Amino acid sequence: MAIEDSKLSGSVERITYYNTENGYSVIRLKPDSRKMLPYSHSVQRDQLATVVGNLPELQPGEWVEMDGKWSRHTKHGWQFSAETCNQSRPASVQGIKRYLGSGLVRGVGPKMAERIVDLFGEDTLDIIDNDPDQLLRVLGMGKKRVKGIKKAWNEQRAIQEVMLFLQTHGVSTALAIKIYKEYGDGSLEIVQNTPYKMVNDIRGIGFKTADKIARQLGLAHDDPGRIEAGIAYTLNRMAGEGHVYVPQEELEPVSAEILTVPLESVKAVIDQLENSEMIKRETITYEETTVNSQQLTVREEEAVYLTGMYYSEIGVTQRVTKLVEHRFSRVRSGLTQGGVARMLQEITGQSGMQLAEKQMEAVLAALKNKVAIVTGGPGTGKTTSLRTLLDMLDRFGRSYRLASPTGRAAKRLTEATGRQGQTIHRLLDFQPGTGFGKNEYNPIDADMVIVDEASMLDLVLANNLLKAIGKDSHLLLVGDVDQLPSVGPGDVLRDLIASGVPAVVTLEVVFRQSAESLIIQNAHRINHGEMPITSQSARDFFIFVKDDPMQAADLLVDVIKTRIPQKFGLNPFDDVQVLAPMYNGHMGVTNLNAKIQAALNPPQRKPERRQGGRVFRVGDKVMQVVNNYDKGVFNGDIGRIVALDSVQQTLTLNVDGMPVLYEFLELDELVHAYAISVHKSQGSEYPCVIIPMTTQHYLMLQRNLLYTAVTRAKKICILIGTRKAIRIAIQNQKTRDRHTALDWRLTN
């Protein structure tokens, strides 16, 4: 039974389900009038209606008007299938009270809403629109509070306008909020006049979304501006995958496919882009030797760079070369080979450490060479070598600075060495809006700069770091070249090693104490292409086999919630981290976060906020996903939500004991962190790591990814899934090569 052409309006009371991909929602609505319901004769006074359909992302308290039809579901009863949905404002006094008191406007809660509406009645919203200073007549309302309400009301109205426009173009509410946060009151003007600008400015808005808006606004399919935006989008997308440049023979067909235009149109615009300095092109020549014939062949590639990437690669090349070739050294000045050898013997004797030959070579290489690299897997003595080097520098009175690419890695560096480490951004005195304070004109005052976790160093950051290193100083990079490369473009550590320009020492011997750990044993086995081993008596490495992905996900939740706390006494929030190869699937980051949140932090009347298809709840474990220098939190920082104020529209996060305040408009900077991607874990360590391994993740099952995940575990590592998936990952050493020319430039 269905009732066609029906209308329904009222306030959103609860969002039961929301799909971020297509907007499909299940909501509970408080009807404006019981007469709107087909079952009104049996309705209790406060009964809610169930609404389903593809809707904008709504918040509790919002007022909506919908067209659609009623139908009676055999299991769920009466449901309203919405075909259109307009976010509107209520007309009745009770509706206005619910609307204002829902937390929709910062600074107004249920009690204050009641006072306001009791005074102004049905004119309330008009008064806030046109004469908000009248709010001063409300009991308990001061000038400061009125000013805050006026600001929040105008913000809300502006966001609603942006949302209304974008929803007609299929853009979600979450993205509308991001657009308003980026552009403020100029949002509509930018979206309507320069929609492609959003692709580079706003995370989550791709070319297709901006293109859809531009096309609906009348831009021609073959407009050069559209093709230019498509090529720039392709280059930026490839940069997001780690590539520094794109071969032109690859760029042209990919761009043409995205734009659905002829190849010739793309070629013509590429020439225009080069003339306007938006891109750079260069012919790169590779010499290759075939395995069978031993014949040397030459391969040429026309490389297309975004201009910033081109100059970053040139900059790293020139600065490494100049640093190596500059003969004077602040570290070596006044030191003799014999004096260095005696000091090394004295320090190791006093500490009781017996350095292996390669470790001593690593220490001496850092002292001798202007640019040096120390690489090696877990348990091979990188940290011991580094501590010995720092002791040597202290004894010789040489200054140094320690840094890592991320905050968590910098904290680990401080703990491991007993000296102060910091992020590279802090080392370079980065200031929002002005950039890096340390550069070639104001270099870092240190005899040696040491960067740990150097596999995470991307090309742009490496260039800015090298700008700030004086020509008399030394640079030491410490890292594991077999781990995943940087999230950003480039493969700096691997390229530097391949070039042969810096001095490189590879630590390969696993020390006896480390070799007793199955985590370290298996990390090296994986890196050598061998299956991990485990046993009945294993204490730190486990494999739980479960073929069905849904059952494996349930098992993973049970392991976190019950088994690990009972067997090892670890806290499931603070000590356990799930590292997943992919975001999608039953064992992907997205689904696991929802399941673990439901198990560890169910609602239980806790304050919460739904945004971007996610529910942020007090007690949740979340991660910062962009650098926010104003707040002092950075990409990869993990914390717990400790407070949520729906009236003031703020959320408070505890990050390493520091409270960080977010407005609801800033929640796009946070994601749940019960499960995170392996890439996001780089530079971090966790007491217990759980790694889901299923063939659903086939596309991402790679040796260096599994190796990186296992090496993040300090005490316990658990793999859950199938041995087949583990074997696929270990056998897949064909990690996708990144298009970079740094090693070629350095070699030539």
Disulfide bonds with the S-S distance in Angstrom:
none
